[in-house]
Every structure is written in structure tokens, then in C-alpha cells.
Amino acid sequence: SFGSIMLSTRLGVYTKWREPGSNSVLAALHSQVGSSLPKWLKVARIGNELFTYTSEDGVDWGAPLKQVTVEMDSDVLIGLAASSGSTTSLMKVEFSDIIVSDTVTSVGSSNSNLPKIFQLYQNHPNPFNPSTTIQYDLANSGKVSLSVYDVFMMFLVAK
């Protein structure tokens, strides 16, 4: 199972996901968003519900573009990728403000300050070479694996 938000300079912003028990990948194009750059993308998770957002400034996110149900356990992979979409053309990509936070203090804690949703935060320093810090919030305890790729511009949450 997976859920993602993607930006194509040719197609615009769209949400892609696989519903529980399905082998088909579904997609919803968000034509109201447009494909102008820069663009901020966000996926938030509450249980098995994923919410996709976009922002022009990384501050005002507005209402979710799409809410989808994706069955996931505690092992969730998070990745970023970019691609020119061409076998003959290169492109320059800069990922910025990547945030994943792990502020959960304990499993089963009654602390009201614990995260309610998954959230990925801005990395620092940015640009980074050879290392960076990436913070994230998890609503539930679990193993996290984060990969950064230079293949295709998207934000992916997968099981």
C-alpha cells in the first residue's frame, strides 16, 4: 500500500494511492493547484487515513486536496525523488524544508502534546552536503526509514 503527492511541471499536482485489497494505483489530479514553482507538498497521516496538501509558502496549507484510506502498519517508508521525465534532458532539483519529527516521548503516554498526525519538517542545514537533520512527528510508535532520491519529484508514504 502507498499514498503520495506528486508535482509534475507538465501535469501539475496529483495524489496517487493504492486502496486496501487493490492492485491498482489510483490518481486524482488537482488542477485547481496548477504547476507553478516553487510548490510545497505535504502528506499527513492519522491512522490509515492520508491527507495531501499543497502550499505556495509552506505556512498556509488550507483544506486537504485529497483524503484516502491506505492500510499501513508501524513500518512506514518515506521518500523524496525527482526526475526530468526525459531520457535526454537533465534537470536541477532542490528539496528544501523537509521535516520529519519524532517528538513522541513514550508509547501509551497520556501526554496531550504528543503528535496526532504524521508530519515531515524542513531539513537543516539546506542545501546539505554531506549530511542534514530531518525531523518528523509520528502519531504511533514504529520504525521509520527515510530515503532521498534524485529521480522524480514526489512525496511518497508507503508500507
N, C-alpha and C positions, 0 to 999 in steps of 0.2 A: 504494500500500500504506500502511497505517497501523496503529497499535496505540495503545490508550488505556485509562485507568482513569477511571471516572466515578462521581460521587456524586449521587444523586437523593434528596431528602428523602422522596419518595413511594415510590421503588422500592428504594433502598439503593445499595450499591456494586456495580459491574459492570465487567467488562473487555470492550472491543469491539475487533475487529481485522478485517483483510481478509487471507485466506491468499493465498500466491503463486498467480497464474494465475486467481484468482476475482474475480468482480464482486460477490459477495455479502458483506455485512457480518455477521460472527458476533458473538455476545454470550454472556457467561457471568455470570449473577447470583451474587453471593457472599452469599447470605442469612445465612450464619453471622456476617457482619460487622455487619449492622444499619445503620441510617441515622442514629444519634445523632450530634450535632455537639458540639464540633469533631471533624474527622476529618483525618488526614494521609494523603495519597496519594503513591505513588511508582511510577515506571516505570524499570526498569534494562535496559540493552541490552548484550548480548555478541554481537557479530557480527550475525546475523539473528534472534537469539533475544531476545524481550522478556519480562520478568518483571514482574508487577504485585504491589504490596504495599499494605497499609494499616497504620496505627498509631494508637493512641489518644494517644501522647505525642510522636511524631516521633523517638523514640530506639529503642524496641523494635519491629522490623518483622516478626519471626517468619519463617515459611516463605512462599514466594511463593503468592499466591492463584491465579495462572494463569501458565503459560509458553506462549508462542505463537511460531511462526515467521513472520516478516514480512520479505520481501526488501527490503533497503534499500541504497542506495549511500552515498557520503560526504555528499551533500546531504540533511540531515535537518532538518525544521522542527519546532519545539517551540512549543506554545501553551497558554494557560490561558483559560478562559472561564466565565461564569456566567449563569444565566437563572432567572427565577421560574417558567418553564414555563407562564405565563399571559399572555394578551394584555391583561388588565385589571389585573394586580397587579404592583407593583414589589417588589424585594427588596434588602436590604443584603448585600453580599458583601465579605469581606476575604480577600485572598490573602496568606498570610504564610509565612515560611520557604521561599521559592522559591530553590532553589540549582541553578545550572548552573556547573560548574567546567571550566576549560580549562588544567589543570596539565600537559599534555603538553609536555615540554621539546624534543623533536625527533622527527621521523618516523624509524622504524627504529632508535631508540636501544635499547640493551640494558639501560637503567636499570630495575631491578626495582621502582622506586617509581612507574612510570607507571601510570595507571588501567587496570583490567582491564574495567570496565563503564562505561556511561553513567550519570551521576548529576547531578541538578539540586539545588543547595543553596539555603538560605534567602537571600532578598534582604535588603539593608540599605541605607539605613535603611528601616524598615517601621513604620507606613504611609509611603508615599513620595509626595511632591508637590514638584517636578515630575519628579524623577529618582530612580533607585535603582541599586544594583550587584547583578548576578545572576551567580553563579559556577556552573560546570559542569565535569564530567570527561567526556572523550571517550576511548574505547578506541582509536579510529582517527582519523587526521587527517581534516579535512573542513570544509566551510563550515557555519556554524550561523546560523540565523535564529530569533529568539525574538519572539513576539507575545503581548501580554497583552490579552484582551478581556473585556468585561463582558456576556456573552451567555448562557453555560450552564456550570455548574460541571463541569469535566473537566480532565484532563491528557492531552494528545494528542501522540503522536510520529508523524510522517508523512513519507512520501517525496515 
